[in-house]
Amino acid sequence: MTGPELAEAGRLLAAARRPVVFTGAGMSAESGVPTFRDAQTGLWQRYDPQELATPAAFRADPALVWGWYETRRRGVRRALPNPGHRAVAAIAARLPDTVVITQNVDDLHERGGVPAPVRLHGSLFAPRCSACARPAPLPSDLPPSAGPPEPHDGAESHGGAESHAPEAHDGPLDPPACADCGAPVRPGVVWFGEALPSAALDAAVEAASGCDLLLTVGTSALVHPAAEIPLVAARLGAPVVQVNPVPTPLDAICAVNLRGPAGEVLPALVRAAWPDDAVG
């Protein structure tokens, strides 16, 4: 990321009135949340995540799949929003028509100050019945979007994962039963072979079609159809600014490519757009 690139991206952001911020796994990885394919630790190392994240896997072994997602959910709840999440919230506060679209299934945007991101791939914190689709309560260990765990022993509170909380059961775990029909409750995420939720996809396409700037952050641009969202904005004439440490297939369509981690680049971008605003 060079000074002229940051200045140009700041100019585009300052001029925008209807920006879209489109985030991917790299954004959460900076808070210590493993990417989907890196989420195999401990006893889960022997499993292929693509074989756990399917309707067929849940039908075959609900306890195995539910246990894996509960392990991931607990790991997310120990993570803290990073400065990139707070910078996105600062953009949304400055520009009320901002739409935040995320491919991530954690709740770090909400805890970072964005109350209602458009979720293309669902949420670890919105379980539902596998038969009737009734929303189900979360297990009782942590409420949805509760405040982050209290730091211990001087732990940092600006991002990363809190490592001192006791670990709950890690392994196969029977899912709760639906209060209406008794069927197993499933994670509220989009599995391989499933369509994206139509309301979220429609909202994302509408926002990208009407935006005057799209900021894409921490996404590989390889997972479709979500990867089409920046292309929609570009085709309709909106400038696209990309924040990513490495090149992606989106490089060619971007007005500006800012190389670096979101937690460093996004606060710098907000300062470039609005020098009088303070973002950590």
C-alpha positions as CSV (number, residue, x, y, z in Angstrom):
1,M,0.0,0.0,0.0
2,T,1.5,3.3,-1.1
3,G,0.7,6.9,-0.1
4,P,-0.9,7.8,-3.4
5,E,-3.1,4.6,-3.4
6,L,-4.3,5.3,0.1
7,A,-5.0,8.9,-0.8
8,E,-7.0,7.9,-3.9
9,A,-9.0,5.3,-1.9
10,G,-9.6,7.9,0.8
11,R,-10.9,10.4,-1.8
12,L,-13.3,7.8,-3.2
13,L,-14.6,6.9,0.3
14,A,-15.0,10.6,1.3
15,A,-17.0,11.2,-1.9
16,A,-19.3,8.1,-1.4
17,R,-22.8,8.3,0.0
18,R,-24.0,4.7,-0.6
19,P,-21.0,2.5,0.0
20,V,-21.0,-1.3,0.3
21,V,-18.4,-3.0,2.5
22,F,-18.0,-6.6,1.4
23,T,-16.0,-8.8,3.8
24,G,-14.6,-12.3,3.8
25,A,-12.6,-14.7,5.9
26,G,-9.4,-12.7,6.0
27,M,-11.2,-10.0,8.1
28,S,-12.0,-12.5,10.8
29,A,-8.7,-14.3,10.6
30,E,-7.1,-11.2,11.9
31,S,-9.1,-11.7,15.1
32,G,-7.9,-15.3,15.5
33,V,-10.9,-16.9,13.9
34,P,-9.5,-19.8,11.6
35,T,-10.7,-19.7,8.0
36,F,-13.1,-22.5,7.2
37,R,-10.4,-24.9,5.9
38,D,-8.0,-24.1,8.8
39,A,-10.6,-24.8,11.4
40,Q,-9.5,-28.3,12.1
41,T,-7.6,-28.6,15.4
42,G,-7.4,-31.3,18.1
43,L,-9.5,-34.3,17.4
44,W,-11.1,-32.6,14.4
45,Q,-7.8,-32.8,12.4
46,R,-8.8,-36.2,11.0
47,Y,-12.0,-34.8,9.4
48,D,-12.3,-32.9,6.1
49,P,-14.4,-29.8,6.7
50,Q,-16.0,-30.1,3.3
51,E,-17.3,-33.5,4.4
52,L,-18.7,-32.1,7.6
53,A,-20.4,-29.1,6.1
54,T,-23.1,-30.8,4.1
55,P,-26.8,-31.8,4.7
56,A,-25.8,-35.5,4.0
57,A,-23.2,-35.4,6.8
58,F,-25.7,-34.0,9.3
59,R,-28.3,-36.6,8.3
60,A,-25.7,-39.4,8.7
61,D,-24.2,-38.2,12.0
62,P,-25.9,-35.1,13.6
63,A,-23.8,-35.3,16.8
64,L,-20.5,-35.2,14.8
65,V,-21.6,-32.2,12.8
66,W,-23.2,-30.3,15.6
67,G,-20.2,-30.9,17.9
68,W,-17.8,-29.5,15.2
69,Y,-19.9,-26.4,14.8
70,E,-20.2,-25.9,18.6
71,T,-16.5,-26.1,18.8
72,R,-16.2,-23.4,16.1
73,R,-18.9,-21.2,17.7
74,R,-17.1,-21.3,21.1
75,G,-13.9,-20.4,19.4
76,V,-15.6,-17.4,17.7
77,R,-17.0,-16.2,21.1
78,R,-13.4,-16.1,22.5
79,A,-12.3,-13.9,19.6
80,L,-12.6,-10.1,19.7
81,P,-13.4,-7.6,16.9
82,N,-10.2,-6.1,15.5
83,P,-9.5,-2.5,14.4
84,G,-10.8,-3.4,10.9
85,H,-14.2,-4.2,12.3
86,R,-14.2,-1.0,14.2
87,A,-13.2,0.9,11.0
88,V,-16.1,-0.6,9.1
89,A,-18.4,0.5,12.0
90,A,-16.9,4.0,11.7
91,I,-17.7,4.1,8.0
92,A,-21.3,3.0,8.7
93,A,-21.7,5.6,11.4
94,R,-20.4,8.4,9.1
95,L,-22.4,7.2,6.1
96,P,-25.8,5.9,7.3
97,D,-26.7,4.4,3.9
98,T,-23.7,2.0,4.1
99,V,-24.5,-1.6,3.6
100,V,-22.2,-4.2,5.1
101,I,-22.3,-7.6,3.3
102,T,-20.3,-10.5,4.8
103,Q,-19.5,-14.1,3.9
104,N,-18.4,-14.8,7.5
105,V,-20.6,-16.8,9.9
106,D,-19.2,-15.2,13.1
107,D,-20.7,-12.2,15.0
108,L,-17.6,-10.0,15.0
109,H,-19.2,-7.3,12.9
110,E,-22.1,-7.0,15.3
111,R,-19.8,-6.9,18.3
112,G,-17.6,-4.4,16.4
113,G,-20.5,-2.0,16.0
114,V,-22.4,-3.0,12.8
115,P,-25.8,-4.1,14.1
116,A,-27.3,-5.8,11.0
117,P,-24.8,-7.0,8.3
118,V,-26.2,-8.9,5.3
119,R,-25.2,-12.5,5.9
120,L,-24.7,-14.4,2.7
121,H,-23.6,-17.7,4.4
122,G,-25.7,-17.6,7.5
123,S,-24.5,-17.4,11.1
124,L,-23.1,-19.7,13.8
125,F,-25.5,-17.9,16.1
126,A,-28.8,-18.6,14.4
127,P,-29.5,-22.3,14.7
128,R,-32.7,-23.6,13.3
129,C,-34.7,-26.8,13.0
130,S,-33.5,-29.1,10.3
131,A,-37.1,-30.1,9.4
132,C,-39.4,-27.2,9.9
133,A,-36.8,-24.4,9.9
134,R,-38.1,-22.8,13.2
135,P,-35.4,-20.7,14.8
136,A,-33.9,-22.3,17.8
137,P,-32.3,-20.9,20.9
138,L,-28.5,-21.1,21.3
139,P,-27.1,-23.5,23.8
140,S,-27.0,-21.8,27.2
141,D,-23.2,-21.2,27.5
142,L,-23.2,-17.8,25.8
143,P,-26.0,-15.6,24.5
144,P,-25.9,-14.3,20.9
145,S,-23.7,-11.2,20.4
146,A,-23.0,-10.9,24.1
147,G,-20.1,-8.7,25.1
148,P,-16.6,-10.2,24.7
149,P,-15.1,-12.3,27.5
150,E,-13.3,-10.3,30.1
151,P,-9.5,-10.2,29.5
152,H,-7.4,-12.0,32.0
153,D,-3.8,-11.4,33.1
154,G,-3.5,-8.3,30.9
155,A,-4.8,-9.9,27.7
156,E,-5.1,-7.5,24.8
157,S,-8.6,-6.2,24.1
158,H,-8.0,-4.8,20.6
159,G,-8.4,-8.1,18.6
160,G,-7.3,-11.7,18.6
161,A,-8.6,-14.5,20.7
162,E,-9.0,-14.8,24.5
163,S,-7.2,-18.0,25.4
164,H,-8.0,-18.2,29.2
165,A,-11.7,-19.3,29.1
166,P,-12.2,-22.9,30.0
167,E,-12.9,-25.2,27.1
168,A,-16.3,-26.9,27.0
169,H,-17.0,-30.3,25.5
170,D,-15.0,-30.8,22.3
171,G,-16.2,-33.7,20.2
172,P,-19.5,-35.2,19.0
173,L,-22.5,-33.6,20.7
174,D,-26.1,-34.4,20.3
175,P,-28.0,-31.4,18.9
176,P,-31.0,-30.2,20.8
177,A,-34.5,-31.1,19.5
178,C,-36.8,-28.6,17.9
179,A,-39.4,-27.3,20.4
180,D,-42.1,-27.6,17.7
181,C,-41.5,-30.9,15.8
182,G,-38.8,-32.6,17.7
183,A,-36.4,-32.9,14.8
184,P,-32.7,-32.1,15.4
185,V,-31.6,-28.5,15.4
186,R,-28.9,-27.7,12.8
187,P,-26.4,-24.9,12.5
188,G,-27.7,-21.8,10.8
189,V,-25.1,-21.7,8.1
190,V,-25.1,-22.4,4.4
191,W,-23.7,-25.9,3.7
192,F,-22.1,-27.2,0.5
193,G,-24.9,-28.0,-2.0
194,E,-27.3,-25.5,-0.5
195,A,-28.4,-22.2,-2.0
196,L,-27.6,-18.9,-0.4
197,P,-30.6,-17.5,1.5
198,S,-32.6,-15.7,-1.1
199,A,-33.4,-12.6,1.0
200,A,-29.7,-12.0,1.8
201,L,-28.6,-12.6,-1.8
202,D,-31.3,-10.2,-3.1
203,A,-30.3,-7.6,-0.6
204,A,-26.7,-7.9,-1.5
205,V,-27.3,-7.7,-5.2
206,E,-29.6,-4.7,-4.7
207,A,-27.0,-2.9,-2.5
208,A,-24.2,-3.6,-5.0
209,S,-26.3,-2.4,-7.9
210,G,-27.1,0.9,-6.2
211,C,-23.8,1.7,-4.5
212,D,-21.4,4.4,-5.4
213,L,-18.4,2.6,-4.0
214,L,-17.7,-1.0,-3.1
215,L,-15.0,-1.8,-0.6
216,T,-14.0,-5.5,-0.6
217,V,-12.0,-6.7,2.4
218,G,-10.3,-10.0,3.1
219,T,-12.0,-12.2,0.5
220,S,-10.3,-14.6,-1.9
221,A,-13.1,-13.9,-4.5
222,L,-13.2,-17.6,-5.2
223,V,-16.4,-18.6,-3.5
224,H,-19.4,-18.2,-5.8
225,P,-22.0,-16.8,-6.1
226,A,-20.8,-14.4,-3.3
227,A,-17.8,-13.5,-5.4
228,E,-20.1,-12.0,-8.0
229,I,-21.1,-9.1,-5.7
230,P,-18.1,-6.8,-6.4
231,L,-18.5,-7.6,-10.1
232,V,-22.1,-6.4,-10.0
233,A,-20.9,-3.0,-8.6
234,A,-18.1,-2.7,-11.1
235,R,-20.3,-3.5,-14.1
236,L,-22.7,-0.7,-13.1
237,G,-19.9,1.8,-12.8
238,A,-19.1,2.0,-9.1
239,P,-15.4,2.1,-8.2
240,V,-14.2,-1.0,-6.3
241,V,-11.4,-0.7,-3.7
242,Q,-9.8,-3.9,-2.5
243,V,-8.1,-4.5,0.8
244,N,-6.2,-7.7,0.8
245,P,-2.6,-8.8,1.7
246,V,-2.3,-10.8,-1.5
247,P,-3.5,-10.5,-5.1
248,T,-7.0,-11.9,-6.0
249,P,-9.1,-12.4,-9.1
250,L,-10.6,-9.0,-8.4
251,D,-7.4,-7.1,-8.9
252,A,-8.2,-6.3,-12.5
253,I,-11.5,-4.6,-11.8
254,C,-10.4,-2.5,-8.9
255,A,-9.9,1.2,-9.0
256,V,-7.4,0.8,-6.1
257,N,-5.8,-2.2,-4.6
258,L,-4.6,-1.7,-1.0
259,R,-2.2,-4.4,0.0
260,G,-2.1,-5.2,3.7
261,P,-4.2,-6.6,6.6
262,A,-7.6,-5.1,7.2
263,G,-6.8,-4.2,10.8
264,E,-4.1,-1.8,9.5
265,V,-5.4,-0.7,6.2
266,L,-9.0,0.1,7.1
267,P,-8.3,2.5,10.0
268,A,-5.7,4.2,7.7
269,L,-8.3,4.5,5.0
270,V,-10.9,6.1,7.4
271,R,-8.2,8.6,8.5
272,A,-7.4,9.4,4.9
273,A,-11.1,10.0,4.1
274,W,-11.9,11.9,7.2
275,P,-8.7,13.2,8.8
276,D,-10.5,14.7,11.8
277,D,-12.1,11.3,12.8
278,A,-10.3,9.1,15.3
279,V,-10.4,5.3,14.6
280,G,-8.3,2.8,16.6
